[in-house]
Structures are given as C-alpha cells and as structure tokens.
Amino acid sequence: MDTDALVTRIRSEFNESPGMCLTLRQGARLWGIAPEECAKVIDRLVAEQFLRWTRNGEVVRSESGARGPRARLEAGV
C-alpha cells in the first residue's frame, strides 16, 4: 500500500475517533498491514506530532494533532 495513502487513512481514523488508543499490534491488525509497516507509519505520525505514545505503549492522537475549527473550539481558542 502507498505510504502516503496509509498515513492519510490512519490520520482520518484518529480524527474520526479522537479517543482511539491502539498498540502497534492492534493498529497493524486494524489496518491490515505488517507490524513493521505499521511501526514506520506510526513513527512518522509521532514525528509530525499528530500521534503520541502513552506510558502503556499505546498511540493516541496528540493535542497538537487536532486541526481545524472544531479542534480550536474544543481547545478554547
């Protein structure tokens, strides 16, 4: 699968479900990709500060990852 398309898909899913938290293994299973591929995409989204790792080894959408008017309203901006 095209990496950019996968990044867009994963970003959309986290935007649609802001409370979603997944382990690397769960993400790979959900998106139907190899764990190594999942790790690369997650690392990219973490580097872009869209996702962050929790202490429990899960990825969640970071506060700075929220974009758009709704996100600004929720943040009180």
DSSP file (Angstrom, degrees, kcal/mol; ACC not computed):
  #  RESIDUE AA STRUCTURE BP1 BP2  ACC     N-H-->O    O-->H-N    N-H-->O    O-->H-N    TCO  KAPPA ALPHA  PHI   PSI    X-CA   Y-CA   Z-CA
    1    1 A M              0   0    0      0, 0.0     2,-0.2     0, 0.0     3,-0.0   0.000 360.0 360.0 360.0 145.1    0.0    0.0    0.0
    2    2 A D     >  -     0   0    0      1,-0.1     4,-2.2     2,-0.0     5,-0.2  -0.453 360.0-140.4 -63.4 126.9    1.1    3.5   -0.7
    3    3 A T  H  > S+     0   0    0      1,-0.2     4,-2.7     2,-0.2     5,-0.2   0.895 100.1  51.3 -61.1 -43.0    2.6    5.0    2.5
    4    4 A D  H  > S+     0   0    0      1,-0.2     4,-2.3     2,-0.2    -1,-0.2   0.902 110.7  48.8 -62.8 -40.0    1.1    8.5    1.9
    5    5 A A  H  > S+     0   0    0      2,-0.2     4,-2.3     1,-0.2    -1,-0.2   0.893 111.8  49.8 -64.8 -39.2   -2.3    7.0    1.4
    6    6 A L  H  X S+     0   0    0     -4,-2.2     4,-2.7     2,-0.2     5,-0.2   0.904 109.5  50.7 -66.2 -42.0   -1.9    4.9    4.6
    7    7 A V  H  X S+     0   0    0     -4,-2.7     4,-2.6     1,-0.2    -2,-0.2   0.925 111.5  48.7 -60.6 -44.5   -0.8    7.9    6.6
    8    8 A T  H  X S+     0   0    0     -4,-2.3     4,-2.3     2,-0.2    -2,-0.2   0.909 112.0  49.0 -62.1 -43.0   -3.9    9.8    5.3
    9    9 A R  H  X S+     0   0    0     -4,-2.3     4,-2.2     2,-0.2    -2,-0.2   0.930 113.6  45.1 -63.0 -46.5   -6.2    6.9    6.2
   10   10 A I  H  X S+     0   0    0     -4,-2.7     4,-2.2     2,-0.2     5,-0.2   0.906 112.1  51.9 -66.8 -41.7   -4.8    6.5    9.7
   11   11 A R  H  X S+     0   0    0     -4,-2.6     4,-2.0    -5,-0.2    -1,-0.2   0.920 110.3  49.9 -59.0 -44.0   -4.9   10.2   10.3
   12   12 A S  H  X S+     0   0    0     -4,-2.3     4,-2.5     1,-0.2    -2,-0.2   0.902 109.0  51.4 -62.0 -42.1   -8.6   10.2    9.3
   13   13 A E  H  X S+     0   0    0     -4,-2.2     4,-1.5     1,-0.2    -1,-0.2   0.893 110.7  47.5 -65.5 -38.8   -9.4    7.4   11.6
   14   14 A F  H  < S+     0   0    0     -4,-2.2     6,-0.3     2,-0.2    -1,-0.2   0.842 112.7  50.2 -70.4 -31.8   -7.8    9.1   14.6
   15   15 A N  H  < S+     0   0    0     -4,-2.0    -2,-0.2    -5,-0.2    -1,-0.2   0.882 111.6  47.6 -70.2 -37.9   -9.7   12.3   13.7
   16   16 A E  H  < S+     0   0    0     -4,-2.5    -2,-0.2     1,-0.3    -1,-0.2   0.781 124.9  31.6 -72.4 -27.4  -13.0   10.5   13.4
   17   17 A S  S >< S+     0   0    0     -4,-1.5     3,-2.4    -5,-0.2    -1,-0.3  -0.680  71.8 177.0-129.4  75.9  -12.4    8.7   16.7
   18   18 A P  T 3  S+     0   0    0      0, 0.0    43,-0.5     0, 0.0    -1,-0.1   0.741  79.1  53.9 -58.5 -25.4  -10.3   11.2   18.8
   19   19 A G  T 3  S+     0   0    0     41,-0.1    -5,-0.1    -4,-0.1    -4,-0.1   0.424  79.5 127.9 -87.6   2.4  -10.3    8.9   21.9
   20   20 A M    <   +     0   0    0     -3,-2.4    41,-0.5    -6,-0.3     2,-0.4  -0.340  32.9 179.4 -63.6 134.5   -8.9    5.9   20.0
   21   21 A C  E     +A   60   0A   0     39,-0.1     2,-0.3    -2,-0.1    39,-0.2  -0.992   5.1 173.9-137.3 131.8   -5.8    4.3   21.5
   22   22 A L  E     -A   59   0A   0     37,-1.7    37,-3.2    -2,-0.4     2,-0.2  -0.967  28.6-127.9-137.4 147.3   -4.1    1.3   20.0
   23   23 A T     >  -     0   0    0     -2,-0.3     4,-2.5    35,-0.3     5,-0.2  -0.473  41.2-104.6 -80.1 167.3   -1.0   -0.7   20.5
   24   24 A L  H  > S+     0   0    0     33,-0.5     4,-2.5     1,-0.2     5,-0.2   0.914 123.5  50.8 -58.9 -43.6    1.2   -1.3   17.5
   25   25 A R  H  > S+     0   0    0      1,-0.2     4,-2.0     2,-0.2    -1,-0.2   0.901 110.0  49.1 -62.8 -42.1   -0.1   -4.8   17.1
   26   26 A Q  H  > S+     0   0    0      2,-0.2     4,-2.8     1,-0.2    -1,-0.2   0.911 111.1  50.5 -64.0 -42.3   -3.7   -3.6   17.3
   27   27 A G  H  X S+     0   0    0     -4,-2.5     4,-2.7     2,-0.2    -2,-0.2   0.925 109.1  50.5 -61.6 -45.1   -3.0   -1.0   14.6
   28   28 A A  H  X>S+     0   0    0     -4,-2.5     5,-2.1     1,-0.2     4,-0.7   0.907 113.8  45.3 -59.4 -42.2   -1.4   -3.5   12.3
   29   29 A R  H  <5S+     0   0    0     -4,-2.0     3,-0.4     3,-0.2    -2,-0.2   0.918 113.3  49.8 -67.7 -43.5   -4.4   -5.8   12.6
   30   30 A L  H  <5S+     0   0    0     -4,-2.8    -2,-0.2     1,-0.2    -1,-0.2   0.905 118.3  37.8 -61.8 -43.6   -6.9   -3.0   12.2
   31   31 A W  H  <5S-     0   0    0     -4,-2.7    -1,-0.2    -5,-0.2    -2,-0.2   0.448 107.6-122.7 -92.6  -0.6   -5.3   -1.6    9.1
   32   32 A G  T  <5 +     0   0    0     -4,-0.7     2,-0.3    -3,-0.4    -3,-0.2   0.878  68.4 123.0  66.0  39.7   -4.3   -5.0    7.6
   33   33 A I      < -     0   0    0     -5,-2.1    -1,-0.2    -6,-0.2    -2,-0.1  -0.848  68.9 -87.7-128.5 165.0   -0.6   -4.3    7.4
   34   34 A A     >  -     0   0    0     -2,-0.3     4,-2.5     1,-0.1     3,-0.3  -0.401  38.3-117.5 -68.2 147.1    2.6   -5.9    8.7
   35   35 A P  H  > S+     0   0    0      0, 0.0     4,-2.5     0, 0.0     5,-0.1   0.846 115.8  55.5 -54.6 -35.2    3.7   -4.7   12.2
   36   36 A E  H  > S+     0   0    0      2,-0.2     4,-1.7     1,-0.2     5,-0.1   0.913 109.1  46.0 -64.9 -42.4    6.9   -3.3   10.6
   37   37 A E  H  > S+     0   0    0     -3,-0.3     4,-2.1     2,-0.2    -1,-0.2   0.903 112.1  51.9 -65.0 -41.9    4.9   -1.2    8.2
   38   38 A C  H  X S+     0   0    0     -4,-2.5     4,-2.9     1,-0.2     5,-0.2   0.910 106.9  53.1 -61.1 -43.3    2.6    0.0   11.0
   39   39 A A  H  X S+     0   0    0     -4,-2.5     4,-2.6     1,-0.2    -1,-0.2   0.893 108.3  50.5 -60.5 -40.9    5.7    1.0   13.1
   40   40 A K  H  X S+     0   0    0     -4,-1.7     4,-2.0     2,-0.2    -1,-0.2   0.921 113.2  44.6 -63.6 -44.5    7.0    3.1   10.2
   41   41 A V  H  X S+     0   0    0     -4,-2.1     4,-2.3     2,-0.2    -2,-0.2   0.924 114.6  48.2 -68.1 -43.7    3.7    4.9    9.7
   42   42 A I  H  X S+     0   0    0     -4,-2.9     4,-2.4     1,-0.2     5,-0.2   0.918 110.0  52.9 -62.4 -42.9    3.2    5.5   13.4
   43   43 A D  H  X S+     0   0    0     -4,-2.6     4,-2.6    -5,-0.2    -1,-0.2   0.899 109.0  50.2 -59.0 -40.3    6.7    6.8   13.8
   44   44 A R  H  X S+     0   0    0     -4,-2.0     4,-1.8     2,-0.2    -1,-0.2   0.928 111.6  46.7 -63.5 -45.0    6.0    9.3   11.0
   45   45 A L  H  <>S+     0   0    0     -4,-2.3     5,-2.6     2,-0.2     6,-1.7   0.817 112.6  50.4 -69.8 -29.7    2.8   10.5   12.6
   46   46 A V  H ><5S+     0   0    0     -4,-2.4     3,-1.6     4,-0.2    -1,-0.2   0.913 109.3  51.1 -69.6 -43.6    4.6   10.7   16.0
   47   47 A A  H 3<5S+     0   0    0     -4,-2.6    -2,-0.2     1,-0.3    -1,-0.2   0.842 109.0  51.2 -61.9 -33.2    7.4   12.8   14.4
   48   48 A E  T 3<5S-     0   0    0     -4,-1.8    -1,-0.3    -5,-0.2    -2,-0.2   0.446 114.9-122.6 -81.0  -0.4    4.7   15.0   12.9
   49   49 A Q  T < 5S+     0   0    0     -3,-1.6    -3,-0.2     2,-0.2    -2,-0.1   0.736  83.2 116.1  61.8  27.0    3.3   15.4   16.4
   50   50 A F  S   <S+     0   0    0     -5,-2.6    12,-2.6    -6,-0.2     2,-0.3   0.835  80.0  27.3 -85.2 -39.0   -0.1   14.1   15.2
   51   51 A L  E    S-B   61   0A   0     -6,-1.7     2,-0.3    10,-0.3    10,-0.2  -0.788  70.0-165.9-116.0 162.7    0.2   11.0   17.5
   52   52 A R  E     -B   60   0A   0      8,-2.5     8,-2.3    -2,-0.3     2,-0.3  -0.981  23.2-113.0-144.1 156.6    2.0   10.3   20.7
   53   53 A W  E     -B   59   0A   0     -2,-0.3     6,-0.2     6,-0.2     2,-0.2  -0.683  27.4-144.3 -87.4 141.2    2.9    7.3   22.7
   54   54 A T    >   -     0   0    0      4,-3.0     3,-1.6    -2,-0.3    -1,-0.0  -0.515  30.3-104.6 -93.7 170.8    1.3    6.7   26.1
   55   55 A R  T 3  S+     0   0    0      1,-0.3    -1,-0.1    -2,-0.2    -2,-0.0   0.740 120.8  61.4 -64.9 -21.8    3.1    5.2   29.1
   56   56 A N  T 3  S-     0   0    0      2,-0.1    -1,-0.3     1,-0.0     3,-0.1   0.358 121.8-104.0 -88.0   6.1    1.1    2.0   28.4
   57   57 A G  S <  S+     0   0    0     -3,-1.6   -33,-0.5     1,-0.3     2,-0.3   0.773  81.2 125.2  78.7  25.7    2.7    1.6   25.0
   58   58 A E        -     0   0    0    -35,-0.2    -4,-3.0   -34,-0.1     2,-0.4  -0.810  56.5-127.6-112.5 156.6   -0.4    2.8   23.0
   59   59 A V  E     +AB  22  53A   0    -37,-3.2   -37,-1.7    -2,-0.3     2,-0.3  -0.875  30.3 172.5-103.6 140.4   -0.6    5.5   20.4
   60   60 A V  E     -AB  21  52A   0     -8,-2.3    -8,-2.5    -2,-0.4     2,-0.3  -0.914  43.1 -86.9-135.9 162.0   -3.2    8.3   20.8
   61   61 A R  E     - B   0  51A   0    -41,-0.5   -10,-0.3   -43,-0.5     2,-0.1  -0.565  47.6-130.0 -69.9 130.3   -3.9   11.5   18.9
   62   62 A S    >>  -     0   0    0    -12,-2.6     3,-1.0    -2,-0.3     4,-0.5  -0.436  16.6-115.9 -78.7 157.9   -1.8   14.2   20.5
   63   63 A E  G >4 S+     0   0    0      1,-0.3     3,-1.1     2,-0.2    -1,-0.1   0.875 119.5  52.5 -60.9 -37.1   -3.4   17.5   21.4
   64   64 A S  G 34 S+     0   0    0      1,-0.2    -1,-0.3   -15,-0.1   -14,-0.1   0.657  97.8  68.7 -73.4 -13.5   -1.3   19.3   18.9
   65   65 A G  G <4 S+     0   0    0     -3,-1.0     2,-0.3   -15,-0.3    -1,-0.2   0.663  75.9  99.8 -77.0 -15.9   -2.5   16.8   16.3
   66   66 A A    <<  +     0   0    0     -3,-1.1     2,-0.3    -4,-0.5   -51,-0.0  -0.566  55.7 179.9 -73.7 129.5   -6.0   18.2   16.4
   67   67 A R     >  +     0   0    0     -2,-0.3     4,-0.5     4,-0.0     3,-0.1  -0.866  28.7  38.3-127.4 159.9   -6.6   20.5   13.5
   68   68 A G  H  > S-     0   0    0     -2,-0.3     4,-1.9     1,-0.2     5,-0.2  -0.102  94.3 -57.8  94.1 172.7   -9.4   22.7   12.2
   69   69 A P  H  > S+     0   0    0      0, 0.0     4,-2.4     0, 0.0     5,-0.2   0.867 130.0  53.1 -60.4 -41.0  -12.2   24.9   13.7
   70   70 A R  H  > S+     0   0    0      1,-0.2     4,-2.7     2,-0.2     5,-0.2   0.920 108.3  50.5 -62.5 -42.4  -13.7   22.2   15.8
   71   71 A A  H  X S+     0   0    0     -4,-0.5     4,-1.7     1,-0.2    -1,-0.2   0.896 110.6  49.9 -61.9 -40.0  -10.3   21.4   17.4
   72   72 A R  H  X>S+     0   0    0     -4,-1.9     5,-3.1     2,-0.2     4,-0.5   0.892 110.5  50.0 -67.1 -37.6   -9.8   25.1   18.2
   73   73 A L  H ><5S+     0   0    0     -4,-2.4     3,-1.0     1,-0.2    -2,-0.2   0.922 110.6  49.3 -63.7 -44.0  -13.2   25.3   19.8
   74   74 A E  H 3<5S+     0   0    0     -4,-2.7    -1,-0.2     1,-0.3    -2,-0.2   0.813 111.7  49.6 -65.2 -29.0  -12.6   22.2   21.9
   75   75 A A  H 3<5S-     0   0    0     -4,-1.7    -1,-0.3    -5,-0.2    -2,-0.2   0.537 116.3-116.6 -86.1  -6.3   -9.3   23.7   22.9
   76   76 A G  T <<5       0   0    0     -3,-1.0    -3,-0.2    -4,-0.5    -2,-0.1   0.755 360.0 360.0  79.0  24.7  -10.9   27.1   23.8
   77   77 A V      <       0   0    0     -5,-3.1    -4,-0.2    -6,-0.2    -5,-0.1   0.412 360.0 360.0 -97.2 360.0   -9.1   29.0   21.2
